[in-house]
Amino acid sequence: MTKQDIVNRISKETGVDKATVLACVEGFTKTVSESLIEHEPVYLRGFGSFILKTRAQKIGRNISKNTALVIPEHQIVGFKPSQTLAEKVK
């Protein structure tokens, strides 16, 4: 499902015009992104949590050159679904 599919579905189900729905969806994604950039997790009850996970430093390999390289510690965004959502998906 793409962003446009989401906008179309919400617009159809709520009767709100697509431009307004698109602005809301983009506002939501911008707010979530800014919160994660500021290292603040985002919790949405009944849906899930967007959190930052720290990956430890490790040694990787460049297979084509057969060399080792150090991959530094870094953070990635993770999503943990709520128990309600996880049960509905099963």
Steps between C-alpha positions, in 0.01 A plus 500: 500500500639839402444842650257579219305181573473605865383849403241360259363253754476755783341755268243245382417377852478845663374720218786746555663632182826338392709818535409529869565132565836521319600800715408305815693189393807706409472692827486172692808356327690827547418510871601137554824555306589814698431323830726209407774738383482659847530147653141503629304177452144526366228296670161449333261306722335212324742524206861481615821684581769653283823468696873539446718192533876514539706265288838414647825553314595198293742385236360455153657365184529641152467176307614639165827636645530236775566764766363558847347829602365636825133590504460754781229494764187662361129536561216369289127557516296207618127440519341289768132426439259519789370176642156582358634549148722192522203285600284637216772426244535140618 
